[in-house]
């Protein structure tokens, strides 16, 4: 399992694939599969059987996961950047390689 440079709550932009250019917040990360779910990106239609919670059943729209290699972190100015790590005092922090700001 590799260390991912994207964390839950980060704002990211899709840089490749069908949803290229769309932005959103990371809601969940699957470390074992190197995939992430981004808010309102990669929406799929899922057929749901009727159940106690959903007695009607039907078709539900939900987000599907995207591979992290297709995501790029956004800086506070809204531009894509790569992520580096550095020590600040005795703390290890992530920083933007483009603007050198701590994320």
Sine and cosine of phi, psi and omega as CSV:
sin_phi,cos_phi,sin_psi,cos_psi,sin_omega,cos_omega
0.00,0.00,0.83,-0.56,-0.02,-1.00
-1.00,0.00,0.35,-0.94,0.04,-1.00
-0.98,0.18,0.79,-0.61,0.02,-1.00
-1.00,-0.06,0.61,-0.79,-0.02,-1.00
-1.00,-0.05,0.00,1.00,0.05,-1.00
-0.95,-0.32,0.69,-0.73,-0.01,-1.00
-0.85,-0.53,0.25,-0.97,0.07,-1.00
-0.88,0.47,0.72,-0.70,-0.01,-1.00
0.99,-0.12,-0.21,0.98,0.04,-1.00
-0.95,0.32,0.53,-0.85,0.13,-0.99
-1.00,-0.06,0.80,-0.60,-0.08,-1.00
-0.77,-0.64,0.31,-0.95,0.11,-0.99
-0.85,-0.52,0.65,-0.76,0.05,-1.00
-0.98,0.19,0.82,-0.58,-0.09,-1.00
-0.95,-0.30,-0.07,1.00,0.01,-1.00
-0.43,-0.90,0.43,-0.90,0.08,-1.00
0.99,-0.15,-0.19,-0.98,-0.10,-0.99
-0.89,0.45,-0.52,0.86,-0.08,-1.00
-0.97,-0.24,0.44,0.90,-0.04,-1.00
-0.82,0.57,0.74,-0.67,0.04,-1.00
0.99,-0.14,-0.34,0.94,-0.03,-1.00
-0.99,0.17,0.52,-0.85,-0.06,-1.00
-0.85,-0.52,0.39,-0.92,0.05,-1.00
-0.03,-1.00,0.02,-1.00,-0.02,-1.00
-0.99,-0.15,0.66,-0.75,0.03,-1.00
-0.96,0.28,0.84,-0.55,-0.01,-1.00
-0.98,-0.17,-0.50,0.87,-0.02,-1.00
-0.45,-0.89,0.53,-0.85,0.02,-1.00
-0.81,-0.59,0.69,-0.72,0.08,-1.00
-0.95,-0.31,0.99,-0.11,-0.09,-1.00
-0.89,0.46,-0.62,0.78,-0.06,-1.00
-0.91,0.43,-0.53,0.85,-0.04,-1.00
-0.97,-0.24,-0.01,1.00,-0.06,-1.00
0.83,0.56,0.68,0.73,-0.03,-1.00
-0.79,-0.62,0.37,-0.93,0.00,-1.00
-0.64,-0.76,0.46,-0.89,0.10,-0.99
-0.97,-0.25,0.80,-0.60,-0.02,-1.00
-0.92,-0.39,0.70,-0.71,-0.02,-1.00
-0.81,0.58,0.77,-0.64,0.11,-0.99
0.86,0.51,0.37,0.93,0.03,-1.00
-0.83,-0.56,0.61,-0.79,0.01,-1.00
0.87,0.49,0.78,0.62,0.01,-1.00
-0.96,0.28,0.73,-0.69,0.04,-1.00
-0.81,-0.59,0.41,-0.91,0.06,-1.00
-1.00,-0.09,0.82,-0.57,-0.01,-1.00
-0.90,-0.43,0.78,-0.62,0.03,-1.00
-0.99,0.13,0.83,-0.56,-0.09,-1.00
-0.91,-0.41,0.77,-0.64,0.07,-1.00
-0.96,0.28,0.51,-0.86,0.07,-1.00
-0.87,0.50,0.67,-0.74,0.02,-1.00
-0.61,-0.79,-0.05,-1.00,0.00,-1.00
-0.90,0.43,-0.65,0.76,0.01,-1.00
-0.96,0.29,-0.59,0.81,-0.06,-1.00
-0.80,-0.60,0.99,0.16,-0.10,-1.00
-0.92,0.40,-0.38,0.92,-0.03,-1.00
-0.98,0.19,-0.59,0.81,-0.11,-0.99
0.96,0.27,-0.47,-0.88,0.08,-1.00
0.94,-0.34,-0.39,-0.92,-0.07,-1.00
-0.95,-0.32,0.80,-0.60,-0.03,-1.00
-0.90,-0.44,0.71,-0.71,0.09,-1.00
-1.00,0.01,0.76,-0.65,0.06,-1.00
-0.53,-0.85,0.27,-0.96,-0.02,-1.00
-0.99,0.14,0.65,-0.76,0.12,-0.99
-0.97,-0.24,0.31,-0.95,-0.06,-1.00
-0.98,0.21,0.39,-0.92,0.02,-1.00
-0.80,-0.60,0.60,-0.80,0.03,-1.00
-0.92,0.38,0.64,-0.77,-0.10,-1.00
-0.92,0.40,-0.34,0.94,0.04,-1.00
-0.93,0.36,-0.32,0.95,0.02,-1.00
-1.00,-0.07,0.13,0.99,-0.02,-1.00
-0.90,-0.44,0.56,-0.83,0.08,-1.00
-0.73,-0.68,0.70,-0.71,-0.03,-1.00
-0.93,0.36,0.56,-0.83,0.03,-1.00
-0.97,-0.26,0.61,-0.80,0.08,-1.00
-0.99,0.15,0.03,-1.00,0.00,-1.00
-0.91,0.41,-0.40,0.92,0.04,-1.00
-1.00,0.08,-0.10,1.00,0.05,-1.00
1.00,0.01,0.35,0.93,0.06,-1.00
-0.95,-0.31,0.51,-0.86,-0.03,-1.00
-0.95,0.32,0.51,-0.86,-0.01,-1.00
-0.48,-0.88,0.36,-0.93,0.16,-0.99
-1.00,-0.02,0.30,-0.95,-0.10,-1.00
-0.92,-0.40,0.70,-0.72,0.10,-0.99
-0.83,-0.56,0.17,-0.98,0.04,-1.00
-0.84,-0.55,0.61,-0.79,0.10,-0.99
-0.52,-0.85,0.32,-0.95,0.02,-1.00
-1.00,-0.03,0.78,-0.63,0.09,-1.00
-0.88,-0.48,0.98,-0.18,-0.15,-0.99
0.94,0.34,-0.87,-0.49,0.06,-1.00
-0.94,-0.34,0.26,0.97,0.00,-1.00
-0.94,-0.34,0.65,-0.76,0.09,-1.00
-1.00,-0.04,0.84,-0.54,-0.06,-1.00
-0.83,-0.56,0.44,-0.90,0.11,-0.99
-1.00,0.04,0.59,-0.81,0.07,-1.00
-0.64,-0.77,0.43,-0.90,0.00,-1.00
-0.98,0.19,0.80,-0.60,0.00,-1.00
-0.96,0.28,-0.35,0.94,-0.01,-1.00
-0.98,0.18,-0.76,0.65,-0.09,-1.00
-0.95,-0.31,-0.06,1.00,0.02,-1.00
0.90,0.43,0.27,0.96,0.01,-1.00
-1.00,0.01,0.53,-0.85,0.02,-1.00
-0.96,0.27,0.71,-0.70,-0.02,-1.00
-1.00,-0.05,0.00,0.00,0.00,0.00
